Amino acid sequence: MENGSQKMSAEQARQFDAISVANYAAAKAAFAACGCEPYANVFTFKRWKAQGYYVRRGEHGVRLPIVKTRAIDDKETGEEKTIRIMGSSHVFCRHQVEQQS
């Protein structure tokens, strides 16, 4: 994925290491009217951009919760700990984007 100066390719933007059942259900419900399918034609801004699309001005994404993990060194014990950081992400369907020219 995105590491420092490396950019995500269009192929990487369509592949997922893990799928969240809860986020799938939330996105499916949010885009039920247009019939867009999460992980097929519902992506984040960065993933759309990597595929050569941009989100149209004025479009609003659906906010989904995300959990990031990070390894840190415990200063007292010297052991490495894994912490969870809560955040959010916004996804957009294919009807909210246009191909870059």
The first five atom37 places (N, CA, C, CB, O) and aatype in JSON, in Angstrom:
{
  "aatype": [12, 6, 2, 7, 15, 5, 11, 12, 15, 0, 6, 5, 0, 1, 5, 13, 3, 0, 9, 15, 19, 0, 2, 18, 0, 0, 0, 11, 0, 0, 13, 0, 0, 4, 7, 4, 6, 14, 18, 0, 2, 19, 13, 16, 13, 11, 1, 17, 11, 0, 5, 7, 18, 18, 19, 1, 1, 7, 6, 8, 7, 19, 1, 10, 14, 9, 19, 11, 16, 1, 0, 9, 3, 3, 11, 6, 16, 7, 6, 6, 11, 16, 9, 1, 9, 12, 7, 15, 15, 8, 19, 13, 4, 1, 8, 5, 19, 6, 5, 5, 15],
  "atom_mask": [
    [1, 1, 1, 1, 1],
    [1, 1, 1, 1, 1],
    [1, 1, 1, 1, 1],
    [1, 1, 1, 0, 1],
    [1, 1, 1, 1, 1],
    [1, 1, 1, 1, 1],
    [1, 1, 1, 1, 1],
    [1, 1, 1, 1, 1],
    [1, 1, 1, 1, 1],
    [1, 1, 1, 1, 1],
    [1, 1, 1, 1, 1],
    [1, 1, 1, 1, 1],
    [1, 1, 1, 1, 1],
    [1, 1, 1, 1, 1],
    [1, 1, 1, 1, 1],
    [1, 1, 1, 1, 1],
    [1, 1, 1, 1, 1],
    [1, 1, 1, 1, 1],
    [1, 1, 1, 1, 1],
    [1, 1, 1, 1, 1],
    [1, 1, 1, 1, 1],
    [1, 1, 1, 1, 1],
    [1, 1, 1, 1, 1],
    [1, 1, 1, 1, 1],
    [1, 1, 1, 1, 1],
    [1, 1, 1, 1, 1],
    [1, 1, 1, 1, 1],
    [1, 1, 1, 1, 1],
    [1, 1, 1, 1, 1],
    [1, 1, 1, 1, 1],
    [1, 1, 1, 1, 1],
    [1, 1, 1, 1, 1],
    [1, 1, 1, 1, 1],
    [1, 1, 1, 1, 1],
    [1, 1, 1, 0, 1],
    [1, 1, 1, 1, 1],
    [1, 1, 1, 1, 1],
    [1, 1, 1, 1, 1],
    [1, 1, 1, 1, 1],
    [1, 1, 1, 1, 1],
    [1, 1, 1, 1, 1],
    [1, 1, 1, 1, 1],
    [1, 1, 1, 1, 1],
    [1, 1, 1, 1, 1],
    [1, 1, 1, 1, 1],
    [1, 1, 1, 1, 1],
    [1, 1, 1, 1, 1],
    [1, 1, 1, 1, 1],
    [1, 1, 1, 1, 1],
    [1, 1, 1, 1, 1],
    [1, 1, 1, 1, 1],
    [1, 1, 1, 0, 1],
    [1, 1, 1, 1, 1],
    [1, 1, 1, 1, 1],
    [1, 1, 1, 1, 1],
    [1, 1, 1, 1, 1],
    [1, 1, 1, 1, 1],
    [1, 1, 1, 0, 1],
    [1, 1, 1, 1, 1],
    [1, 1, 1, 1, 1],
    [1, 1, 1, 0, 1],
    [1, 1, 1, 1, 1],
    [1, 1, 1, 1, 1],
    [1, 1, 1, 1, 1],
    [1, 1, 1, 1, 1],
    [1, 1, 1, 1, 1],
    [1, 1, 1, 1, 1],
    [1, 1, 1, 1, 1],
    [1, 1, 1, 1, 1],
    [1, 1, 1, 1, 1],
    [1, 1, 1, 1, 1],
    [1, 1, 1, 1, 1],
    [1, 1, 1, 1, 1],
    [1, 1, 1, 1, 1],
    [1, 1, 1, 1, 1],
    [1, 1, 1, 1, 1],
    [1, 1, 1, 1, 1],
    [1, 1, 1, 0, 1],
    [1, 1, 1, 1, 1],
    [1, 1, 1, 1, 1],
    [1, 1, 1, 1, 1],
    [1, 1, 1, 1, 1],
    [1, 1, 1, 1, 1],
    [1, 1, 1, 1, 1],
    [1, 1, 1, 1, 1],
    [1, 1, 1, 1, 1],
    [1, 1, 1, 0, 1],
    [1, 1, 1, 1, 1],
    [1, 1, 1, 1, 1],
    [1, 1, 1, 1, 1],
    [1, 1, 1, 1, 1],
    [1, 1, 1, 1, 1],
    [1, 1, 1, 1, 1],
    [1, 1, 1, 1, 1],
    [1, 1, 1, 1, 1],
    [1, 1, 1, 1, 1],
    [1, 1, 1, 1, 1],
    [1, 1, 1, 1, 1],
    [1, 1, 1, 1, 1],
    [1, 1, 1, 1, 1],
    [1, 1, 1, 1, 1]
  ],
  "atom_positions": [
    [[0.83, -1.18, 0.0], [0.0, 0.0, 0.0], [0.88, 1.24, 0.0], [-0.95, 0.0, 1.21], [1.9, 1.28, -0.69]],
    [[0.51, 2.24, 0.74], [1.21, 3.51, 0.73], [2.32, 3.49, 1.77], [0.24, 4.68, 0.99], [2.03, 3.5, 2.97]],
    [[3.56, 3.46, 1.35], [4.71, 3.5, 2.24], [5.6, 4.66, 1.85], [5.49, 2.17, 2.21], [6.3, 4.59, 0.84]],
    [[5.58, 5.71, 2.63], [6.44, 6.84, 2.35], [6.2, 7.42, 0.98], [0.0, 0.0, 0.0], [5.14, 8.01, 0.73]],
    [[7.18, 7.26, 0.07], [7.05, 7.86, -1.25], [6.41, 6.9, -2.26], [8.42, 8.29, -1.74], [6.11, 7.32, -3.38]],
    [[6.21, 5.63, -1.89], [5.59, 4.69, -2.81], [4.09, 4.94, -2.89], [5.86, 3.24, -2.38], [3.42, 5.11, -1.87]],
    [[3.57, 4.98, -4.1], [2.14, 5.2, -4.29], [1.46, 3.88, -4.56], [1.88, 6.18, -5.44], [2.06, 2.93, -5.05]],
    [[0.18, 3.84, -4.22], [-0.63, 2.65, -4.44], [-0.95, 2.54, -5.93], [-1.94, 2.71, -3.59], [-1.33, 3.53, -6.57]],
    [[-0.79, 1.36, -6.49], [-1.13, 1.15, -7.89], [-2.64, 0.92, -8.01], [-0.34, -0.05, -8.49], [-3.32, 0.69, -7.01]],
    [[-3.14, 0.99, -9.23], [-4.57, 0.75, -9.46], [-4.94, -0.67, -9.06], [-4.92, 0.99, -10.94], [-6.03, -0.89, -8.52]],
    [[-4.07, -1.61, -9.31], [-4.35, -3.01, -8.94], [-4.38, -3.17, -7.42], [-3.28, -3.95, -9.54], [-5.27, -3.84, -6.89]],
    [[-3.44, -2.56, -6.72], [-3.42, -2.62, -5.25], [-4.66, -1.95, -4.66], [-2.15, -1.95, -4.7], [-5.15, -2.36, -3.61]],
    [[-5.18, -0.92, -5.33], [-6.35, -0.19, -4.84], [-7.61, -1.05, -4.87], [-6.56, 1.07, -5.65], [-8.57, -0.77, -4.16]],
    [[-7.61, -2.09, -5.7], [-8.77, -2.98, -5.79], [-8.62, -4.25, -4.96], [-9.01, -3.35, -7.23], [-9.53, -5.09, -4.93]],
    [[-7.49, -4.41, -4.29], [-7.24, -5.6, -3.47], [-7.23, -5.23, -1.99], [-5.9, -6.27, -3.86], [-6.82, -4.13, -1.62]],
    [[-7.69, -6.15, -1.16], [-7.78, -5.91, 0.27], [-7.18, -7.08, 1.04], [-9.24, -5.68, 0.7], [-7.42, -8.24, 0.71]],
    [[-6.38, -6.74, 2.06], [-5.78, -7.78, 2.9], [-6.82, -8.4, 3.83], [-4.63, -7.2, 3.72], [-6.77, -9.59, 4.1]],
    [[-7.74, -7.59, 4.3], [-8.79, -8.05, 5.21], [-10.08, -7.32, 4.88], [-8.38, -7.8, 6.7], [-10.07, -6.2, 4.36]],
    [[-11.19, -7.97, 5.17], [-12.5, -7.39, 4.92], [-13.26, -7.31, 6.23], [-13.29, -8.2, 3.87], [-13.36, -8.3, 6.96]],
    [[-13.79, -6.14, 6.53], [-14.57, -5.93, 7.75], [-16.04, -6.2, 7.45], [-14.37, -4.49, 8.3], [-16.64, -5.52, 6.61]],
    [[-16.6, -7.17, 8.12], [-18.01, -7.5, 7.92], [-18.9, -6.34, 8.36], [-18.38, -8.79, 8.7], [-19.9, -6.04, 7.7]],
    [[-18.55, -5.69, 9.47], [-19.35, -4.57, 9.96], [-19.3, -3.39, 8.99], [-18.85, -4.13, 11.35], [-20.34, -2.79, 8.71]],
    [[-18.13, -3.06, 8.47], [-18.02, -1.96, 7.52], [-18.68, -2.31, 6.19], [-16.55, -1.6, 7.29], [-19.25, -1.44, 5.53]],
    [[-18.62, -3.58, 5.79], [-19.31, -4.02, 4.58], [-20.81, -3.78, 4.72], [-19.02, -5.51, 4.3], [-21.44, -3.24, 3.81]],
    [[-21.37, -4.19, 5.86], [-22.8, -4.03, 6.09], [-23.21, -2.55, 6.13], [-23.21, -4.72, 7.39], [-24.24, -2.18, 5.58]],
    [[-22.39, -1.72, 6.78], [-22.7, -0.29, 6.87], [-22.65, 0.37, 5.49], [-21.71, 0.41, 7.81], [-23.54, 1.16, 5.16]],
    [[-21.65, 0.05, 4.69], [-21.53, 0.63, 3.36], [-22.64, 0.1, 2.44], [-20.15, 0.33, 2.75], [-23.19, 0.85, 1.64]],
    [[-22.95, -1.17, 2.56], [-24.02, -1.78, 1.75], [-25.35, -1.09, 2.03], [-24.13, -3.29, 2.03], [-26.1, -0.8, 1.1]],
    [[-25.64, -0.83, 3.3], [-26.88, -0.16, 3.68], [-26.9, 1.28, 3.19], [-27.06, -0.21, 5.19], [-27.93, 1.77, 2.73]],
    [[-25.77, 1.97, 3.29], [-25.7, 3.37, 2.89], [-25.86, 3.54, 1.38], [-24.37, 3.97, 3.34], [-26.43, 4.53, 0.93]],
    [[-25.38, 2.59, 0.6], [-25.44, 2.68, -0.85], [-26.47, 1.73, -1.45], [-24.08, 2.39, -1.44], [-26.37, 1.37, -2.62]],
    [[-27.46, 1.32, -0.67], [-28.49, 0.38, -1.14], [-29.29, 0.96, -2.29], [-29.42, 0.02, 0.01], [-29.67, 0.24, -3.21]],
    [[-29.55, 2.26, -2.26], [-30.37, 2.9, -3.29], [-29.73, 2.83, -4.67], [-30.64, 4.35, -2.93], [-30.42, 2.67, -5.67]],
    [[-28.41, 2.94, -4.73], [-27.74, 2.93, -6.04], [-27.22, 1.54, -6.41], [-26.58, 3.92, -6.04], [-26.84, 1.32, -7.56]],
    [[-27.21, 0.61, -5.46], [-26.79, -0.75, -5.75], [-25.29, -0.98, -5.79], [0.0, 0.0, 0.0], [-24.84, -2.03, -6.26]],
    [[-24.52, -0.02, -5.3], [-23.06, -0.19, -5.31], [-22.64, -1.23, -4.27], [-22.35, 1.15, -5.04], [-23.22, -1.31, -3.18]],
    [[-21.64, -2.0, -4.61], [-21.17, -3.1, -3.78], [-19.85, -2.73, -3.1], [-21.0, -4.38, -4.63], [-18.87, -2.42, -3.78]],
    [[-19.8, -2.77, -1.75], [-18.54, -2.49, -1.04], [-17.43, -3.44, -1.49], [-18.75, -2.61, 0.47], [-17.68, -4.61, -1.8]],
    [[-16.23, -2.94, -1.53], [-15.02, -3.66, -1.94], [-15.0, -3.97, -3.44], [-14.89, -4.95, -1.15], [-14.03, -4.56, -3.92]],
    [[-16.03, -3.57, -4.18], [-16.05, -3.76, -5.64], [-16.14, -2.41, -6.34], [-17.23, -4.65, -6.05], [-15.38, -2.14, -7.27]],
    [[-17.07, -1.55, -5.9], [-17.18, -0.21, -6.47], [-17.5, 0.85, -5.42], [-18.24, -0.2, -7.54], [-18.14, 1.86, -5.71]],
    [[-17.04, 0.59, -4.2], [-17.08, 1.56, -3.1], [-15.68, 1.56, -2.49], [-18.2, 1.19, -2.01], [-15.21, 0.56, -1.95]],
    [[-15.0, 2.73, -2.6], [-13.61, 2.83, -2.15], [-13.39, 4.15, -1.42], [-12.65, 2.71, -3.33], [-14.22, 5.06, -1.47]],
    [[-12.25, 4.25, -0.73], [-11.85, 5.5, -0.1], [-11.34, 6.46, -1.17], [-10.76, 5.26, 0.99], [-11.12, 6.07, -2.32]],
    [[-11.16, 7.72, -0.79], [-10.64, 8.74, -1.71], [-9.31, 8.3, -2.3], [-10.49, 10.09, -0.98], [-9.1, 8.4, -3.51]],
    [[-8.39, 7.82, -1.45], [-7.06, 7.41, -1.92], [-7.14, 6.26, -2.92], [-6.17, 7.0, -0.74], [-6.41, 6.24, -3.91]],
    [[-8.03, 5.32, -2.67], [-8.16, 4.17, -3.59], [-8.76, 4.61, -4.92], [-9.03, 3.07, -2.95], [-8.34, 4.12, -5.97]],
    [[-9.74, 5.5, -4.9], [-10.28, 6.02, -6.16], [-9.2, 6.77, -6.93], [-11.5, 6.95, -5.9], [-9.07, 6.61, -8.14]],
    [[-8.43, 7.59, -6.22], [-7.37, 8.37, -6.85], [-6.33, 7.46, -7.51], [-6.69, 9.29, -5.82], [-5.87, 7.74, -8.61]],
    [[-5.97, 6.38, -6.83], [-5.0, 5.43, -7.37], [-5.53, 4.76, -8.65], [-4.66, 4.37, -6.33], [-4.74, 4.32, -9.49]],
    [[-6.84, 4.67, -8.78], [-7.45, 4.05, -9.96], [-7.71, 5.06, -11.08], [-8.75, 3.36, -9.57], [-8.25, 4.7, -12.13]],
    [[-7.33, 6.32, -10.85], [-7.48, 7.34, -11.88], [-8.8, 8.09, -11.84], [0.0, 0.0, 0.0], [-9.23, 8.65, -12.85]],
    [[-9.46, 8.1, -10.69], [-10.73, 8.81, -10.53], [-10.59, 9.9, -9.48], [-11.85, 7.83, -10.14], [-9.66, 9.88, -8.67]],
    [[-11.5, 10.84, -9.5], [-11.57, 11.84, -8.44], [-13.01, 11.95, -7.97], [-11.03, 13.22, -8.93], [-13.94, 11.7, -8.73]],
    [[-13.18, 12.33, -6.73], [-14.52, 12.51, -6.15], [-15.03, 13.87, -6.59], [-14.5, 12.38, -4.59], [-14.33, 14.88, -6.45]],
    [[-16.26, 13.9, -7.11], [-16.86, 15.15, -7.56], [-17.02, 16.13, -6.4], [-18.22, 14.89, -8.21], [-17.29, 15.72, -5.27]],
    [[-16.86, 17.4, -6.68], [-17.02, 18.46, -5.69], [-18.45, 18.4, -5.11], [-16.74, 19.86, -6.32], [-19.42, 18.25, -5.85]],
    [[-18.53, 18.51, -3.8], [-19.83, 18.53, -3.12], [-20.34, 17.16, -2.69], [0.0, 0.0, 0.0], [-21.32, 17.07, -1.96]],
    [[-19.67, 16.09, -3.14], [-20.1, 14.74, -2.74], [-19.66, 14.46, -1.31], [-19.51, 13.67, -3.71], [-18.59, 14.9, -0.88]],
    [[-20.49, 13.75, -0.57], [-20.19, 13.39, 0.8], [-20.04, 11.88, 0.91], [-21.3, 13.91, 1.76], [-20.87, 11.13, 0.4]],
    [[-18.99, 11.45, 1.56], [-18.75, 10.04, 1.75], [-19.47, 9.5, 2.97], [0.0, 0.0, 0.0], [-20.0, 10.26, 3.78]],
    [[-19.48, 8.2, 3.08], [-20.03, 7.53, 4.25], [-18.88, 7.27, 5.21], [-20.77, 6.19, 3.85], [-17.86, 6.71, 4.83]],
    [[-19.06, 7.68, 6.45], [-18.01, 7.55, 7.45], [-18.05, 6.15, 8.07], [-18.16, 8.63, 8.56], [-19.1, 5.69, 8.53]],
    [[-16.91, 5.48, 8.06], [-16.78, 4.14, 8.63], [-15.7, 4.15, 9.7], [-16.45, 3.1, 7.53], [-14.67, 4.8, 9.54]],
    [[-15.92, 3.43, 10.8], [-14.89, 3.35, 11.84], [-13.75, 2.43, 11.41], [-15.5, 2.87, 13.17], [-13.97, 1.42, 10.74]],
    [[-12.53, 2.77, 11.79], [-11.38, 1.91, 11.53], [-10.54, 1.79, 12.8], [-10.52, 2.47, 10.35], [-10.56, 2.66, 13.66]],
    [[-9.82, 0.7, 12.89], [-8.91, 0.47, 14.01], [-7.52, 0.22, 13.42], [-9.38, -0.75, 14.91], [-7.33, -0.7, 12.61]],
    [[-6.56, 1.04, 13.83], [-5.18, 0.86, 13.42], [-4.41, 0.29, 14.59], [-4.54, 2.2, 12.92], [-4.7, 0.62, 15.74]],
    [[-3.42, -0.54, 14.31], [-2.56, -1.05, 15.37], [-1.15, -0.5, 15.16], [-2.56, -2.62, 15.39], [-0.71, -0.3, 14.03]],
    [[-0.48, -0.27, 16.26], [0.88, 0.26, 16.2], [1.71, -0.4, 17.29], [0.88, 1.82, 16.37], [1.24, -0.57, 18.42]],
    [[2.93, -0.77, 16.96], [3.85, -1.36, 17.93], [4.67, -0.24, 18.56], [4.78, -2.43, 17.26], [5.24, 0.6, 17.85]],
    [[4.73, -0.22, 19.89], [5.53, 0.78, 20.61], [6.39, 0.07, 21.65], [4.61, 1.85, 21.29], [6.07, -1.03, 22.09]],
    [[7.47, 0.71, 22.02], [8.35, 0.17, 23.07], [7.9, 0.74, 24.41], [9.85, 0.51, 22.79], [7.77, 1.96, 24.57]],
    [[7.69, -0.15, 25.38], [7.34, 0.28, 26.73], [8.62, 0.72, 27.41], [6.62, -0.87, 27.54], [9.55, -0.07, 27.57]],
    [[8.68, 1.99, 27.82], [9.9, 2.54, 28.41], [10.23, 1.93, 29.76], [9.77, 4.04, 28.55], [11.4, 1.86, 30.13]],
    [[9.23, 1.5, 30.5], [9.48, 0.91, 31.82], [10.02, -0.51, 31.73], [8.19, 0.91, 32.63], [10.99, -0.84, 32.42]],
    [[9.41, -1.34, 30.91], [9.82, -2.74, 30.83], [10.74, -3.04, 29.66], [8.62, -3.61, 30.75], [11.43, -4.06, 29.66]],
    [[10.77, -2.17, 28.66], [11.6, -2.39, 27.49], [10.96, -3.34, 26.49], [0.0, 0.0, 0.0], [11.56, -3.64, 25.46]],
    [[9.76, -3.82, 26.78], [9.07, -4.75, 25.88], [8.3, -3.98, 24.82], [8.13, -5.67, 26.67], [7.95, -2.81, 24.99]],
    [[8.05, -4.66, 23.73], [7.26, -4.06, 22.66], [5.79, -4.37, 22.91], [7.71, -4.58, 21.27], [5.42, -5.52, 23.14]],
    [[4.95, -3.34, 22.85], [3.51, -3.5, 23.04], [2.8, -3.1, 21.76], [3.01, -2.65, 24.24], [3.3, -2.29, 20.97]],
    [[1.64, -3.68, 21.56], [0.8, -3.3, 20.44], [-0.38, -2.52, 20.99], [0.33, -4.55, 19.63], [-1.09, -2.98, 21.88]],
    [[-0.59, -1.32, 20.44], [-1.73, -0.52, 20.87], [-2.7, -0.37, 19.71], [-1.27, 0.88, 21.4], [-2.31, -0.45, 18.54]],
    [[-3.97, -0.15, 20.04], [-5.0, 0.06, 19.03], [-5.4, 1.53, 19.03], [-6.24, -0.86, 19.29], [-5.61, 2.13, 20.09]],
    [[-5.51, 2.09, 17.84], [-5.9, 3.49, 17.68], [-7.19, 3.52, 16.87], [-4.77, 4.32, 16.99], [-7.26, 2.99, 15.77]],
    [[-8.21, 4.16, 17.44], [-9.49, 4.27, 16.76], [-9.46, 5.47, 15.81], [-10.65, 4.4, 17.78], [-8.86, 6.5, 16.11]],
    [[-10.11, 5.33, 14.69], [-10.18, 6.41, 13.71], [-11.4, 6.23, 12.84], [0.0, 0.0, 0.0], [-12.29, 5.44, 13.15]],
    [[-11.44, 6.97, 11.75], [-12.55, 6.81, 10.81], [-12.04, 7.04, 9.39], [-13.7, 7.79, 11.14], [-10.98, 7.63, 9.18]],
    [[-12.81, 6.56, 8.44], [-12.49, 6.69, 7.04], [-13.78, 7.0, 6.3], [-11.8, 5.4, 6.48], [-14.86, 6.66, 6.77]],
    [[-13.68, 7.64, 5.16], [-14.86, 7.95, 4.35], [-14.76, 7.18, 3.03], [-14.99, 9.48, 4.09], [-13.7, 7.14, 2.4]],
    [[-15.87, 6.59, 2.61], [-15.91, 5.85, 1.36], [-16.92, 6.5, 0.42], [-16.26, 4.37, 1.6], [-17.89, 7.12, 0.84]],
    [[-16.66, 6.32, -0.88], [-17.49, 6.9, -1.93], [-17.82, 5.82, -2.94], [-16.78, 8.11, -2.62], [-17.01, 4.92, -3.18]],
    [[-19.02, 5.89, -3.54], [-19.4, 4.88, -4.54], [-19.07, 5.38, -5.94], [-20.9, 4.55, -4.43], [-18.68, 6.53, -6.13]],
    [[-19.23, 4.5, -6.91], [-18.87, 4.82, -8.3], [-19.7, 5.96, -8.88], [-19.03, 3.6, -9.16], [-19.28, 6.59, -9.85]],
    [[-20.87, 6.24, -8.31], [-21.72, 7.32, -8.81], [-21.25, 8.7, -8.31], [-23.16, 7.07, -8.38], [-21.77, 9.72, -8.74]],
    [[-20.28, 8.72, -7.4], [-19.78, 9.97, -6.83], [-18.43, 10.38, -7.41], [-19.66, 9.83, -5.34], [-17.86, 11.39, -7.0]],
    [[-17.92, 9.6, -8.36], [-16.58, 9.87, -8.91], [-16.64, 10.03, -10.42], [-15.6, 8.75, -8.53], [-17.58, 9.59, -11.08]],
    [[-15.6, 10.66, -10.95], [-15.41, 10.79, -12.4], [-13.98, 10.46, -12.73], [-15.77, 12.22, -12.89], [-13.08, 10.65, -11.92]],
    [[-13.78, 9.95, -13.94], [-12.43, 9.6, -14.36], [-11.65, 10.86, -14.66], [-12.46, 8.68, -15.59], [-12.16, 11.8, -15.27]],
    [[-10.38, 10.86, -14.23], [-9.52, 12.01, -14.48], [-9.18, 12.07, -15.96], [-8.23, 11.93, -13.64], [-9.0, 11.05, -16.62]],
    [[-9.1, 13.27, -16.46], [-8.8, 13.42, -17.88], [-7.37, 13.8, -18.13], [-9.69, 14.44, -18.51], [-6.96, 13.96, -19.28]]
  ]
}
